[in-house]
Amino acid sequence: MYFVDNQNQLDPSVNIALETFLLKEKILDEPILLFYINEPSIIIGRNQNTIEEINSEYVEEKGIHIVRRMSGGGAVYHDLGNFSFCFITKDDGDSFRDFGKFTQPVIAFLHSVGVKDAELKGRNDLVIGDKKFSGNAMYATNGRMTAHGTILFDSDLDAVSSALKPRKDKIESKGIKSVRSRVTNIKPFVDEPYQKMTTEEFRDLMLLYIFAVDSREKVKEYHLTEEDWKRVYEIREEYFGNWDWNYGKSPKFEIEKHHRFTIGSIDVRLNVEDGHIQHLKIYGDFFGLGEIKDVEDAFIGVKYAKEDILAKLNEIDTKKYFGNVTPEELVEGLY
């Protein structure tokens, strides 16, 4: 097996592009192990509705990255106290969905550092008792597969629950929904000497354990070339750094929003497909001039993103149609 060093890259869109590159294009003669740590981010499962999974206000306020991965499963929160492991190998026809095979070395390592109760439970979760510290997923393509998971070592658990809290709006779609579960960091469970470690130090200790060596220099490694990195960034631009992939690939969905303003209440119903508004109806007890259908029609085809909705509202005489309310205030009623 080869280890690939991501050179301390913290951008989730780059890290997931790197994993995709290693899976689809960098075919080595042995399996690959990749680790990465991401800045605060939510990694969305391939078949999920992004808007349905995240707390949009919290995400925007905190500047949290949103990236849709290639594999299925539920949304997960990443930060600097969390690291991901990825095993990339041939798809031998028997290993896909065999989470035990790929999590076994991780569990064995955790047992060695004092987390004796760590185990695989259910389909794809690593737990201590009834608390989850690792979610795992898989993706296969063209005879290759990746099995990847997260390790909550010293994450901000308040941020985990805040960022992944679903919106209060009524949202209906056919996207796969996350199963919310209680989570825990593993740092309190490791033996005392390891509790002083940083996330990076603990990750590196796992690396030595998996390769059964006592120093970093002895780890068998594939070194990424400039050409490799160039291709990684091309993949990032095409997919994981692209709004259309991260949001627009969500399945068709419907949203109901209700907001009370000083000018009255506004009730909005939207249909969104491929990330763009396809149908919009506005109801309420506000006093406006003109036909509200003019506003509804103006939004057909607009990207369902806050900045695009605000830009469209700035093109409209909002005081005419709604009363004394600004576009900045109104955007809260539409997004």
Buried (B, 14 or more C-beta within 10 A) or exposed (E): BBBBBBEEBBBBBBBBBBBBBBBBEBEEEEBBBBBBBBBBBBBBBBBBBBBBBBBBBBBEEEEBBBBBBBBEBBBBBBBBBBBBBBBBBEBEEEBBEEBEEBBEBBBEBBEBBBBEEBBBEEEBBBBBEEBBBBBBBBBBEEEBBBBBBBBBBBBBBEBBBBBBBBBEBEBEBEBBBBEEEEBBBBBEBBEEEBBEBEBBEBBBBBBBBBBEEEEEEEBEBBEBEEEBBEBBBEBBEEBBBBBEBBBBBBBBBBBEBBBEBEBBEBBBBBBBBBBBBBEBEBEBEBEBEEEBEEBBEBBEEBBBBBEBBBBBBEEBEBBEBBBEBEBEBBBEBBB
